[in-house]
Amino acid sequence: MSQVDELFAQRVQALKPAPCDHPAELLCGLYDAQLGSRHADLAARWLQATGHGFYTIGSSGHEGNAGVAAALHPTDPALLHYRSGAFYLARAAQHQDKDGIRDILLGVAAATTEPISGGRHKVFGRHDLAIIPQTSTIASHLPRAMGVAFSIARAAKLAVPSPWPTDSIVVTSFGDASANHSTATGAINAAQHASYQGIPMPLLLVCEDNGIGISVRTPDGWIKQAYGQRPGLRYFDADGTDLAATLTMATEAATFVRRNRRPAFLRLRTVRLMGHAGSDVEAAYRSPAEVTADEELDPLLGTARLLLGAGFHQDEVVELYENKRAEVMRIAREVAGLPQLESAQAVAAPLRYPNAAVVAKTLPGHHLEQSERLTLSQSINRALGDVLASYPEAMVFGEDVGRKGGVYGVTRGLQKSYGPARVFDTLLDEQSILGLALGAGVSGLLPIPEVQYLAYLHNAEDQLRGEAASLKFFSQGQYRNPMLLRIAGYGYQKGFGGHFHNDDAIGVLRDIPGLVVASPSRPDDAAAMLHTCAAAARSDGTVCVFLEPIALYHRRDLLRDGDDEWLADYPSAHVPIGKGRTYGEGGELTLVTFGNGLPMSLRVAAKLPGVRVLDLRWLVPLPVEDLLREATATGRVLVVDETRRSGGVSEGVLAALVDAGFSGRMARVTSEDSFVPLGDAARQVLLSEQTIEAAARKLLAR
């Protein structure tokens, strides 16, 4: 048992009453939430000690956040960090029929009956409480929170149904250590950037400042120094150990945000009790005097003073504490040993790929008349236009996509046709671009963000891994963030390059569970696959990454100058997710490729008899059925992979063949394990047509 718990009754007996202007009934309700949170922390440690609990990062010392919940509407969307137990219980109490304590302990026990994640993780989230689940990735939820705040007004402007009332504000909480993370600073900057332009941004940022991040101290006064004087960001400060002060200041902050539709920053001074987590030994980095000083600031003692001032006796306050202990421990015993997820299929069920028949029913129509054959760029442009025309909730955005029409002209004319509310430019911050998309996705919109170059994704990829792809997993599909992320990538740009504009590093995308990665090469495939991705996002909440080969955007020819063989008609059918495309019927060798490798492979196949080419088209999931069929047809496979030898696509292709028992001959050609240099030196590290041909001839000669 913790000293905080052991000495609580003794410390209450020594308290003096404190005056309070808030109604006693409100104080009692919030005290109940605070007590529930504290005893849930203690029960979590008991469950762990008995082998039935798996999570002990608690909220003790932060229970003042119950006052933040009381200052909000129960329908205001909330994205909370992992010390928000009292907020969660106060919000649950506003709905009366919800058993918030059981929710928390079911999560601790990883029970399948836990209402949001179903035993996959202990998170604060519940769909009918408007709490979007977040895990403990540091500050990664702040860009999404900014995106939700942006989307409340945007959905109303587009007359798109939204789960949030039009007067909602968004609240997101985080710690003082997290406030220093680039994800947090970027999201807050993006909120200010939007608000500065007059864009509604009803976002309440709540920094629960306990002065320490695990063992690293935050300098005194740092949060106020960093955020207290920012133009366009109203700053509020409250003692989070004083429930009355917290409730007053949180109400003032929430009222400001709701009336002005502008962001505000609320710092709550809190303390951290019982260490970072159950396994944390505070004695290694904190003195006994420091620990005792924080215990004297226990927010439960602060609320006890207010109750004494409202006429309660010390014994009554202690009795409420002990009664809540009994209630929580009863629930803890009930959840101990409840069934947990028992198969890989059950764990991964929310990550399933969308049903092809359902996707097909959601495909956008064709709205633009165009008879001439198209380049890859033109085909994507037209497909985006069809999606915007078919889905009023669709938005295309990113750096330079609006007035300029994209660096390569892919989005040219879309803003003029569909307006700046649906096609618009963003600030230069990929984390914020993706966060905007994540917030839009949970707000009834269909976001189609663009990351200008593949190399620019890498500083923001956790928004895909930690937020986008995981949301369905941690909410059992109750929350979805549909997204069609367009990225211009790969190499082979002649006369323009360097590793920031010629990047073939896609390994990070291929190992994110549930993500769909499309990689079209041909104009007709690109449009059809974009239609599929948009429909899958809309019908199933799928997160799709659409990799567009820059070097093929404006290509017209294949075998010789002027043959126009890389142009194509606009497609009339879609391409199912995970379906490849075969060229030729050769019976001697199968070239398996994608992206820029397709035209190179087709040129090689034109020189060699008996060669067929399989364009994978989808890198996740791989078209394994097509791969095995085409490999078996020839008995020889050469994987033509423009990505790197280490961590590239070829590793997955060869592994799929081996796993399926393919016994034929296999080889691969790839680009080198190097960044792409500037100018003609790029030819030294990128895969070449000559290398492909030499490897094909060698394999045919065996």
Secondary structure, DSSP 8 states (H G I E B T S, - for coil): --HHHHTHHHHHHT-------S-HHHHHHHHHHHHHHHHHHHHHHHHHHTT--------TT-GGGHHHHHTS-TTS-EE--TT-HHHHHHHHHHHSS--HHHHHHHHHTT-TT-TTTTTS-----BGGGTB----SSTTTTHHHHHHHHHHHHHHHHTT---SS-TT--EEEEEETTGGGSHHHHHHHHHHHHHHHTT----EEEEEEE-SEETTEE--TTHHHHHHTT-TT-EEEEEETT-HHHHHHHHHHHHHHHHHH---EEEEEE----S-SSTT--GGGTS-HHHHHHHHHT-HHHHHHHHHHHTT--HHHHHHHHHHHHHHHHHHHHHHTT-----SHHHHHGGG----HHHHHHT---------S-B-HHHHHHHHHHHHHHH-TTEEEEETT-SSS--TTSTTTTHHHHH-TTTEEE--S-HHHHHHHHHHHHTTT-EEEEEESSGGGGTTTTHIIIIIITTHHHHHTTSS---EEEEEEEBS--TT--STTTSB---HHHHTSTT-EEE---SHHHHHHHHHHHHHHHHHH--EEEEEEEGGGTT---SSSTT--TT-B---SS---TT--EEE---SSEEEEE-TTHHHHHHHHHHHSTTEEEEE--EEES--HHHHHHHHHHHSEEEEEEEEESSSSHHHHHHHHHHHTT--SEEEEEEE-SS---SGGGGGGTS--HHHHHHHHHHHHH-
